[in-house]
Amino acid sequence: MTTETHPINEPPAVPRLDLLHGHSIPHLGLGTWPMVEEECEAVVRYAVRSGYRLIDTAFQYRNEEAVGRGLRTAGVPREELFVSSKFNKESHSVDGVQRAYDHSLQALGLDYLDMFMCHWPVPALGRYIEAWKGLVKLLDEGRVKAIGVSNFKPVHLEKIIAATDVTPDVNQIQLSPDLARLPPRAVHQSLGIVTEAWSPIGRETGLRDHPIVVEIARRMARTPAQVLLRWHVQQGIIPIPQAAKPEWLAENIAVFDFSLTAEDMEAMAVLDRGEHAARDSDAPENGH
């Protein structure tokens, strides 16, 4: 059954979190990589009609045009949506960020983005501070409502904040119960940065089949994916799971009407494989 014909129930209300620079962001969103073209357009349209308000894309995903078509045909007012995109290392300069922003707006067919982000720091290039200055300029000019980074380590955050005296609204990092990322999350909390999680249900690591997760899901009459996403939500983390099927979209957003117990959270803590298991944003092969 396609997303175009699958029935849509009454959309659930997704709570929002306040950001440092005055905007607010939905507490769960839709990740759009690696969807492209007609599939991406249809999924975005269906997701928005199903209650999703945070849509995450990027220049690197090559799907901004499709995302834009999905948003414009979903029938939801623009002001209710939170649209976020990211730029690549080729745009790591003040002027480069301005050009990248204009390109994303044109591709998406929008007048503004709710958040624009630096996709990777790419330290070997040595220009992520200039990239951050470009984002600060967009914010100062009122062209974007929030600015963020993705895959930045605490040391990268320290450098951009020292250079501009401006703190990111959001840092989007690889994060799931088996990559709990406790050290960077502690830094984010101390700085007032909201943590956003990509790959939050560890789709490629078999996390949904782990006996601990399966048992919690069985006891609560929920799915393993819902247990994993609730783990994020309950800790103030924003998960942005990718989903292409209507049943997965409905499943992923239905995580605000139950809670994991302290014992559940403690049991899931043993899943953490440590910082070394996450993609290293300092490694030359990692970064767009």
C-alpha contacts under 8 A as a table, 3 or more apart, distances in Angstrom:
res1	aa1	res2	aa2	distance
1	M	5	T	6.76
1	M	6	H	6.34
2	T	5	T	5.67
2	T	6	H	6.19
2	T	245	K	7.69
2	T	246	P	7.62
3	T	6	H	5.30
3	T	42	A	6.43
3	T	43	V	6.45
3	T	46	Y	6.04
3	T	245	K	6.95
3	T	246	P	5.76
4	E	42	A	6.87
4	E	46	Y	7.11
6	H	246	P	6.83
8	I	11	P	7.67
8	I	49	R	7.45
8	I	50	S	6.18
9	N	50	S	7.17
10	E	50	S	7.36
11	P	49	R	7.20
11	P	50	S	4.94
11	P	51	G	4.46
12	P	50	S	7.61
12	P	51	G	5.69
12	P	253	I	7.60
12	P	254	A	7.35
13	A	51	G	6.66
14	V	26	P	6.16
14	V	27	H	6.38
14	V	28	L	7.01
14	V	51	G	7.35
14	V	52	Y	7.50
14	V	53	R	7.83
14	V	253	I	7.89
14	V	256	F	7.54
15	P	26	P	5.82
15	P	27	H	5.70
16	R	24	S	5.97
16	R	25	I	5.10
16	R	26	P	4.13
16	R	27	H	5.21
17	L	24	S	5.32
17	L	25	I	5.26
17	L	26	P	6.28
17	L	27	H	6.26
18	D	22	G	6.94
18	D	23	H	6.23
18	D	24	S	4.33
18	D	25	I	6.51
19	L	22	G	5.70
19	L	23	H	5.39
19	L	24	S	5.33
19	L	25	I	7.07
19	L	146	A	7.73
19	L	169	D	5.61
19	L	170	V	7.86
19	L	193	I	7.65
19	L	194	V	7.13
20	L	23	H	7.40
20	L	167	T	7.89
20	L	168	P	7.73
20	L	169	D	5.44
20	L	192	G	6.78
20	L	193	I	7.29
21	H	145	K	7.58
21	H	146	A	6.45
21	H	169	D	6.83
22	G	145	K	7.91
23	H	145	K	6.29
23	H	146	A	6.58
25	I	54	L	7.24
25	I	82	F	6.69
26	P	29	G	6.83
26	P	53	R	6.55
26	P	54	L	5.84
26	P	82	F	7.38
26	P	238	I	7.81
27	H	233	V	6.97
27	H	236	G	7.87
27	H	237	I	7.48
27	H	238	I	5.08
27	H	239	P	7.40
28	L	52	Y	7.67
28	L	54	L	6.78
28	L	233	V	7.72
28	L	238	I	5.25
28	L	239	P	5.31
28	L	240	I	5.90
28	L	253	I	7.23
29	G	52	Y	6.13
29	G	53	R	6.64
29	G	54	L	4.41
29	G	55	I	5.73
29	G	56	D	7.15
29	G	238	I	7.43
29	G	239	P	6.46
29	G	240	I	4.54
29	G	241	P	6.94
30	L	47	A	7.62
30	L	52	Y	6.92
30	L	54	L	6.26
30	L	55	I	5.05
30	L	56	D	6.09
30	L	240	I	4.97
30	L	241	P	5.66
30	L	242	Q	5.77
30	L	243	A	7.42
31	G	55	I	6.53
31	G	56	D	5.16
31	G	57	T	6.85
31	G	198	W	7.67
31	G	240	I	5.00
31	G	241	P	5.25
31	G	242	Q	4.38
31	G	243	A	7.49
32	T	35	M	5.70
32	T	40	C	6.99
32	T	44	V	7.95
32	T	55	I	7.50
32	T	56	D	6.21
32	T	57	T	5.83
32	T	61	Y	7.87
32	T	63	N	7.95
32	T	242	Q	5.78
32	T	243	A	7.85
33	W	36	V	7.77
33	W	57	T	7.15
33	W	61	Y	5.84
33	W	242	Q	6.89
34	P	61	Y	6.45
35	M	39	E	6.38
35	M	40	C	4.93
35	M	61	Y	7.91
35	M	63	N	7.10
35	M	244	A	7.95
36	V	39	E	6.04
36	V	40	C	4.81
36	V	41	E	7.55
36	V	61	Y	7.80
36	V	62	R	6.93
36	V	63	N	5.06
36	V	66	A	6.65
37	E	40	C	5.47
37	E	41	E	6.27
37	E	63	N	6.57
37	E	65	E	7.94
37	E	66	A	5.33
38	E	41	E	5.08
38	E	42	A	6.08
38	E	66	A	6.88
39	E	42	A	5.28
39	E	43	V	6.11
39	E	244	A	7.86
40	C	43	V	5.19
40	C	44	V	6.06
40	C	63	N	7.21
40	C	66	A	5.91
40	C	67	V	6.36
40	C	70	G	7.57
41	E	44	V	5.33
41	E	45	R	6.17
41	E	66	A	4.73
41	E	67	V	5.43
41	E	68	G	7.60
41	E	69	R	5.96
41	E	70	G	4.35
41	E	71	L	7.92
42	A	45	R	5.18
42	A	46	Y	6.10
42	A	70	G	6.13
43	V	46	Y	5.11
43	V	47	A	5.89
43	V	70	G	7.46
43	V	244	A	6.05
43	V	245	K	7.71
44	V	47	A	5.02
44	V	48	V	6.14
44	V	55	I	7.77
44	V	67	V	6.21
44	V	70	G	5.07
44	V	71	L	6.51
44	V	74	A	8.00
45	R	48	V	5.40
45	R	49	R	6.31
45	R	70	G	4.33
45	R	71	L	5.81
45	R	73	T	6.50
45	R	74	A	4.76
46	Y	49	R	5.12
46	Y	50	S	6.07
46	Y	74	A	7.15
46	Y	246	P	7.68
47	A	50	S	4.88
47	A	51	G	6.47
47	A	52	Y	5.42
47	A	249	L	6.64
48	V	51	G	5.33
48	V	52	Y	4.67
48	V	53	R	6.07
48	V	71	L	7.28
48	V	74	A	6.25
48	V	76	V	7.35
49	R	52	Y	7.21
49	R	74	A	6.04
49	R	75	G	7.54
49	R	76	V	7.40
50	S	249	L	7.90
50	S	250	A	7.23
51	G	253	I	7.82
52	Y	55	I	7.45
52	Y	253	I	7.47
53	R	80	E	6.78
53	R	81	L	4.76
53	R	82	F	5.76
53	R	83	V	7.98
54	L	81	L	6.23
54	L	82	F	4.64
54	L	83	V	5.93
54	L	84	S	7.59
55	I	81	L	7.82
55	I	82	F	6.37
55	I	83	V	5.11
55	I	84	S	6.29
56	D	83	V	6.30
56	D	84	S	4.99
56	D	85	S	6.05
56	D	240	I	7.50
57	T	61	Y	6.72
57	T	63	N	7.27
57	T	64	E	6.45
57	T	67	V	7.57
57	T	83	V	7.94
57	T	84	S	6.14
57	T	85	S	4.75
57	T	86	K	6.90
58	A	61	Y	5.31
58	A	62	R	7.25
58	A	63	N	7.55
58	A	64	E	6.78
58	A	84	S	7.75
58	A	85	S	4.48
58	A	86	K	4.44
58	A	87	F	6.44
58	A	119	H	7.83
59	F	62	R	5.70
59	F	63	N	7.46
59	F	64	E	6.77
59	F	85	S	7.06
59	F	86	K	6.06
59	F	87	F	5.65
59	F	88	N	6.92
59	F	104	S	7.08
60	Q	86	K	7.82
60	Q	87	F	7.34
60	Q	88	N	6.82
60	Q	288	H	7.22
61	Y	64	E	7.45
62	R	65	E	7.91
63	N	66	A	5.22
63	N	67	V	6.09
64	E	67	V	5.01
64	E	68	G	6.06
64	E	104	S	6.99
64	E	107	A	5.68
64	E	108	L	5.29
65	E	68	G	5.11
65	E	69	R	6.34
65	E	107	A	4.85
65	E	108	L	5.01
65	E	109	G	7.48
66	A	69	R	5.12
66	A	70	G	6.25
66	A	108	L	7.61
67	V	70	G	5.12
67	V	71	L	6.20
67	V	108	L	6.61
68	G	71	L	5.09
68	G	72	R	6.11
68	G	107	A	7.23
68	G	108	L	4.16
68	G	109	G	5.90
68	G	110	L	7.45
69	R	72	R	5.22
69	R	73	T	6.21
69	R	108	L	7.35
69	R	109	G	7.87
70	G	73	T	5.41
70	G	74	A	6.10
71	L	74	A	5.34
71	L	75	G	7.82
71	L	76	V	7.82
72	R	75	G	6.87
72	R	76	V	7.98
76	V	80	E	7.01
76	V	81	L	7.75
77	P	80	E	5.62
77	P	81	L	7.22
78	R	81	L	5.41
79	E	82	F	7.80
82	F	113	L	7.65
82	F	114	D	5.45
82	F	115	M	7.68
83	V	113	L	5.66
83	V	114	D	5.30
83	V	115	M	6.58
84	S	113	L	6.13
84	S	114	D	5.94
84	S	115	M	4.70
84	S	116	F	5.76
84	S	117	M	7.55
85	S	104	S	7.37
85	S	113	L	7.55
85	S	115	M	6.73
85	S	116	F	5.28
85	S	117	M	6.25
86	K	116	F	5.65
86	K	117	M	4.48
86	K	118	C	5.54
86	K	119	H	5.22
87	F	91	S	6.58
87	F	97	V	7.45
87	F	100	A	6.31
87	F	101	Y	7.86
87	F	116	F	7.82
87	F	117	M	6.51
87	F	118	C	5.53
87	F	119	H	5.65
88	N	91	S	5.78
88	N	92	H	7.34
88	N	118	C	6.94
88	N	119	H	5.94
88	N	120	W	7.26
88	N	288	H	5.13
89	K	92	H	5.21
89	K	119	H	7.72
89	K	120	W	7.19
89	K	121	P	7.70
89	K	122	V	6.92
89	K	287	G	7.69
89	K	288	H	5.59
90	E	96	G	7.54
91	S	95	D	7.89
91	S	96	G	4.26
91	S	97	V	5.37
91	S	99	R	7.75
91	S	100	A	6.42
91	S	131	A	7.14
92	H	96	G	6.00
92	H	97	V	6.53
92	H	127	R	5.64
92	H	128	Y	5.91
92	H	130	E	6.16
92	H	131	A	4.33
93	S	96	G	4.79
93	S	97	V	6.08
93	S	127	R	6.81
93	S	128	Y	7.78
93	S	130	E	4.86
93	S	131	A	4.78
93	S	133	K	7.76
93	S	134	G	6.40
94	V	97	V	5.50
94	V	98	Q	6.75
94	V	130	E	5.73
94	V	131	A	5.80
94	V	132	W	7.76
94	V	133	K	5.94
94	V	134	G	3.86
94	V	135	L	7.57
94	V	137	K	7.76
95	D	98	Q	5.13
95	D	99	R	6.38
95	D	134	G	6.67
96	G	99	R	5.15
96	G	100	A	6.07
96	G	131	A	7.74
96	G	134	G	7.56
97	V	100	A	4.92
97	V	101	Y	6.01
97	V	131	A	6.41
97	V	134	G	5.35
97	V	135	L	6.66
98	Q	101	Y	5.15
98	Q	102	D	6.32
98	Q	134	G	6.73
98	Q	135	L	7.98
98	Q	138	L	7.24
99	R	102	D	5.15
99	R	103	H	6.15
100	A	103	H	4.99
100	A	104	S	6.18
101	Y	104	S	5.16
101	Y	105	L	6.19
101	Y	116	F	7.49
102	D	105	L	5.13
102	D	106	Q	6.17
103	H	106	Q	5.16
103	H	107	A	6.10
104	S	107	A	5.03
104	S	108	L	5.97
105	L	108	L	5.20
105	L	109	G	5.73
105	L	110	L	5.18
105	L	111	D	6.35
105	L	112	Y	6.46
105	L	113	L	7.21
106	Q	109	G	5.02
106	Q	110	L	6.72
110	L	113	L	7.26
112	Y	143	R	6.58
112	Y	144	V	6.17
113	L	116	F	6.57
113	L	143	R	7.99
113	L	144	V	5.66
113	L	145	K	7.09
114	D	144	V	5.86
114	D	145	K	5.00
114	D	146	A	5.92
115	M	144	V	6.24
115	M	145	K	6.01
115	M	146	A	4.53
115	M	147	I	5.20
115	M	148	G	6.86
116	F	135	L	7.37
116	F	144	V	7.13
116	F	146	A	6.83
116	F	147	I	5.21
116	F	148	G	6.28
117	M	135	L	7.66
117	M	147	I	5.84
117	M	148	G	4.55
117	M	149	V	4.82
117	M	150	S	6.71
118	C	121	P	7.05
118	C	128	Y	7.95
118	C	131	A	7.05
118	C	132	W	7.34
118	C	148	G	6.68
118	C	149	V	4.71
118	C	150	S	5.99
119	H	149	V	6.28
119	H	150	S	4.95
119	H	151	N	7.03
119	H	287	G	7.60
119	H	288	H	6.81
120	W	149	V	7.38
120	W	150	S	5.66
120	W	151	N	5.53
120	W	152	F	6.75
120	W	281	S	7.00
120	W	287	G	5.14
120	W	288	H	6.11
121	P	127	R	7.97
121	P	128	Y	5.35
121	P	150	S	7.70
121	P	151	N	7.01
121	P	152	F	6.04
121	P	156	H	7.40
121	P	281	S	7.03
121	P	282	D	7.96
121	P	287	G	7.16
122	V	125	L	5.69
122	V	126	G	7.07
122	V	127	R	7.87
122	V	128	Y	7.04
122	V	281	S	6.89
122	V	282	D	6.69
122	V	284	P	7.26
122	V	286	N	7.55
122	V	287	G	5.62
122	V	288	H	7.45
123	P	126	G	4.98
123	P	127	R	7.27
123	P	128	Y	7.04
123	P	282	D	6.11
124	A	282	D	7.62
124	A	284	P	6.70
125	L	128	Y	7.78
126	G	129	I	7.75
127	R	130	E	5.34
127	R	131	A	6.38
128	Y	131	A	4.75
128	Y	132	W	6.13
128	Y	160	I	7.83
129	I	132	W	5.03
129	I	133	K	6.27
129	I	159	K	7.22
129	I	160	I	5.31
129	I	163	A	7.23
130	E	133	K	4.95
130	E	134	G	6.32
131	A	134	G	5.10
131	A	135	L	6.55
132	W	135	L	5.04
132	W	136	V	6.24
132	W	160	I	6.53
133	K	136	V	4.99
133	K	137	K	6.21
133	K	164	T	6.89
134	G	137	K	5.09
134	G	138	L	6.48
135	L	138	L	5.10
135	L	139	L	6.33
135	L	147	I	6.30
136	V	139	L	5.04
136	V	140	D	6.03
136	V	147	I	7.39
136	V	164	T	7.97
136	V	166	V	7.30
137	K	140	D	5.05
137	K	141	E	6.11
138	L	141	E	5.23
138	L	142	G	6.34
138	L	143	R	5.36
138	L	144	V	6.00
139	L	142	G	5.11
139	L	143	R	6.04
139	L	144	V	5.39
139	L	145	K	6.50
139	L	146	A	6.82
139	L	147	I	6.99
140	D	143	R	7.75
141	E	144	V	7.97
142	G	145	K	6.83
144	V	147	I	7.34
146	A	169	D	6.24
147	I	168	P	5.89
147	I	169	D	5.77
147	I	170	V	7.13
148	G	168	P	4.82
148	G	169	D	5.35
148	G	170	V	4.69
148	G	171	N	5.86
148	G	172	Q	7.87
149	V	152	F	6.42
149	V	168	P	6.71
149	V	170	V	6.33
149	V	171	N	4.89
149	V	172	Q	6.39
150	S	170	V	7.96
150	S	171	N	5.14
150	S	172	Q	4.35
150	S	173	I	5.81
151	N	171	N	6.95
151	N	172	Q	6.04
151	N	173	I	4.80
151	N	174	Q	7.24
151	N	281	S	6.16
152	F	155	V	7.92
152	F	156	H	5.68
152	F	157	L	6.43
152	F	171	N	6.85
152	F	172	Q	7.97
152	F	173	I	7.42
152	F	281	S	7.01
153	K	156	H	5.23
153	K	157	L	6.38
153	K	184	P	6.83
153	K	281	S	7.46
154	P	157	L	4.99
154	P	158	E	6.09
154	P	184	P	6.09
154	P	187	V	6.66
155	V	158	E	5.02
155	V	159	K	6.37
156	H	159	K	5.25
156	H	160	I	6.44
157	L	160	I	5.39
157	L	161	I	6.10
157	L	167	T	7.93
158	E	161	I	5.37
158	E	162	A	6.04
159	K	162	A	5.13
159	K	163	A	6.16
160	I	163	A	5.11
160	I	164	T	6.24
160	I	165	D	7.81
160	I	166	V	7.70
160	I	167	T	7.85
161	I	164	T	5.32
161	I	165	D	4.88
161	I	166	V	5.30
161	I	167	T	5.53
162	A	165	D	5.56
162	A	166	V	8.00
167	T	191	L	7.44
167	T	193	I	7.43
168	P	171	N	6.99
168	P	193	I	6.25
169	D	192	G	7.67
169	D	193	I	5.28
169	D	194	V	6.21
170	V	193	I	5.29
170	V	194	V	4.69
170	V	195	T	5.86
170	V	196	E	6.72
171	N	188	H	7.82
171	N	193	I	6.77
171	N	194	V	6.49
171	N	195	T	5.37
171	N	196	E	6.07
172	Q	195	T	6.03
172	Q	196	E	4.37
172	Q	197	A	5.66
172	Q	198	W	6.68
173	I	195	T	7.39
173	I	196	E	6.26
173	I	197	A	5.34
173	I	198	W	5.92
174	Q	179	L	7.42
174	Q	197	A	5.65
174	Q	198	W	4.93
174	Q	199	S	6.15
174	Q	200	P	7.37
174	Q	278	A	6.70
174	Q	279	R	7.43
175	L	178	D	7.79
175	L	179	L	5.19
175	L	180	A	5.80
175	L	181	R	6.36
175	L	197	A	4.95
175	L	198	W	6.09
175	L	199	S	6.54
175	L	200	P	5.60
176	S	179	L	4.87
176	S	180	A	5.59
176	S	197	A	7.14
176	S	199	S	6.85
176	S	200	P	4.50
176	S	201	I	5.88
176	S	202	G	6.19
176	S	228	L	7.56
176	S	232	H	7.61
177	P	180	A	5.07
177	P	200	P	7.71
177	P	201	I	7.73
177	P	228	L	6.93
177	P	231	W	7.35
177	P	268	M	6.79
177	P	269	A	7.10
177	P	271	L	6.19
177	P	272	D	5.98
178	D	202	G	7.66
178	D	207	L	7.46
178	D	271	L	4.72
178	D	272	D	3.97
178	D	273	R	5.52
178	D	274	G	7.79
179	L	271	L	7.92
179	L	272	D	5.25
179	L	273	R	5.85
179	L	274	G	6.15
179	L	275	E	6.94
179	L	277	A	7.06
179	L	278	A	6.66
180	A	272	D	5.63
180	A	273	R	7.84
180	A	274	G	7.19
181	R	184	P	5.92
181	R	185	R	6.17
181	R	274	G	7.01
181	R	275	E	6.04
182	L	185	R	5.14
182	L	186	A	6.14
183	P	186	A	5.29
183	P	187	V	6.60
184	P	187	V	5.05
184	P	188	H	6.17
185	R	188	H	4.97
185	R	189	Q	6.16
185	R	195	T	6.82
186	A	189	Q	5.16
186	A	190	S	6.30
187	V	190	S	5.13
187	V	191	L	6.33
188	H	191	L	5.20
188	H	192	G	5.99
188	H	193	I	4.71
188	H	194	V	6.63
188	H	195	T	6.80
189	Q	192	G	5.12
189	Q	193	I	5.99
189	Q	194	V	7.29
190	S	193	I	7.76
194	V	236	G	7.84
194	V	237	I	7.05
194	V	238	I	7.81
195	T	236	G	7.68
195	T	237	I	5.27
195	T	238	I	6.35
196	E	237	I	5.72
196	E	238	I	4.55
196	E	239	P	5.89
196	E	240	I	7.34
197	A	200	P	5.56
197	A	237	I	6.87
197	A	238	I	5.95
197	A	239	P	4.76
197	A	240	I	6.19
198	W	239	P	6.56
198	W	240	I	5.86
198	W	241	P	6.82
199	S	202	G	5.52
199	S	203	R	6.93
199	S	239	P	7.97
199	S	240	I	7.34
199	S	241	P	6.15
199	S	242	Q	7.72
200	P	203	R	7.97
200	P	228	L	7.40
200	P	229	L	6.84
200	P	232	H	7.82
200	P	239	P	5.75
200	P	240	I	6.87
200	P	241	P	6.04
201	I	207	L	6.79
201	I	208	R	7.07
201	I	225	A	6.28
201	I	228	L	5.82
201	I	229	L	6.72
201	I	241	P	7.07
202	G	205	T	5.29
202	G	206	G	6.69
202	G	207	L	5.59
202	G	208	R	7.52
203	R	206	G	6.18
203	R	207	L	6.83
203	R	208	R	7.41
204	E	207	L	7.87
206	G	209	D	5.48
206	G	210	H	6.82
207	L	210	H	5.27
207	L	213	V	7.59
208	R	213	V	6.44
208	R	214	V	6.94
208	R	224	P	5.21
208	R	225	A	6.16
208	R	228	L	7.67
209	D	213	V	6.97
209	D	214	V	6.19
209	D	224	P	7.47
210	H	213	V	5.41
210	H	214	V	6.08
211	P	214	V	4.98
211	P	215	E	5.92
212	I	215	E	5.30
212	I	216	I	6.35
212	I	267	A	7.14
212	I	268	M	6.88
213	V	216	I	5.27
213	V	217	A	6.15
213	V	224	P	5.86
213	V	227	V	6.94
213	V	228	L	7.51
213	V	268	M	7.37
214	V	217	A	5.10
214	V	218	R	6.09
214	V	223	T	7.81
214	V	224	P	5.70
215	E	218	R	5.04
215	E	219	R	6.19
216	I	219	R	5.22
216	I	220	M	6.17
216	I	224	P	7.83
216	I	227	V	7.31
216	I	264	D	7.01
217	A	220	M	5.21
217	A	221	A	5.77
217	A	222	R	4.76
217	A	223	T	5.32
217	A	224	P	5.33
217	A	226	Q	7.83
217	A	227	V	6.13
218	R	221	A	5.11
218	R	222	R	6.42
218	R	223	T	7.48
219	R	222	R	7.80
222	R	226	Q	6.31
222	R	227	V	6.91
223	T	226	Q	5.20
223	T	227	V	6.47
223	T	251	E	7.84
224	P	227	V	5.08
224	P	228	L	6.26
225	A	228	L	5.10
225	A	229	L	6.16
225	A	251	E	7.76
225	A	252	N	6.91
226	Q	229	L	5.13
226	Q	230	R	5.94
226	Q	251	E	6.73
226	Q	252	N	5.99
226	Q	254	A	7.31
226	Q	255	V	6.00
227	V	230	R	5.11
227	V	231	W	6.26
227	V	255	V	7.93
227	V	260	L	7.69
228	L	231	W	5.17
228	L	232	H	6.93
229	L	232	H	5.27
229	L	233	V	6.40
229	L	239	P	6.63
229	L	252	N	7.20
229	L	255	V	6.99
230	R	233	V	4.95
230	R	234	Q	5.85
230	R	255	V	5.67
230	R	256	F	7.54
230	R	259	S	7.15
230	R	260	L	7.28
231	W	234	Q	5.45
231	W	235	Q	6.69
231	W	260	L	7.27
231	W	265	M	7.25
232	H	235	Q	5.42
232	H	236	G	6.55
232	H	237	I	4.94
232	H	238	I	6.57
232	H	239	P	6.40
233	V	236	G	5.23
233	V	237	I	5.36
233	V	238	I	6.25
233	V	239	P	7.27
234	Q	237	I	7.42
234	Q	259	S	7.40
234	Q	260	L	7.85
241	P	252	N	7.55
243	A	246	P	8.00
243	A	248	W	5.86
243	A	249	L	5.79
244	A	248	W	7.11
244	A	249	L	7.18
245	K	248	W	5.28
245	K	249	L	6.28
246	P	249	L	5.08
246	P	250	A	6.18
247	E	250	A	5.17
247	E	251	E	6.02
248	W	251	E	4.92
248	W	252	N	5.98
249	L	252	N	5.32
249	L	253	I	6.47
250	A	253	I	5.64
250	A	254	A	6.44
251	E	254	A	5.47
251	E	255	V	7.90
252	N	255	V	6.76
253	I	256	F	7.73
254	A	257	D	7.13
255	V	258	F	6.50
256	F	259	S	7.81
260	L	263	E	7.97
260	L	264	D	5.77
260	L	265	M	6.65
261	T	264	D	4.99
261	T	265	M	6.37
262	A	265	M	5.12
262	A	266	E	6.13
263	E	266	E	5.01
263	E	267	A	6.06
264	D	267	A	5.08
264	D	268	M	6.23
265	M	268	M	5.14
265	M	269	A	6.24
266	E	269	A	5.13
266	E	270	V	7.45
267	A	270	V	6.16
268	M	271	L	5.54
268	M	272	D	7.88
269	A	272	D	5.96
273	R	276	H	7.66
273	R	277	A	6.16
274	G	277	A	5.90
274	G	278	A	7.72
275	E	278	A	5.69
276	H	279	R	7.85
276	H	280	D	7.82
279	R	286	N	7.36
280	D	283	A	5.50
280	D	286	N	6.86
281	S	284	P	7.86
281	S	286	N	5.71
281	S	287	G	6.66
282	D	286	N	7.26
283	A	286	N	5.51
284	P	287	G	7.25
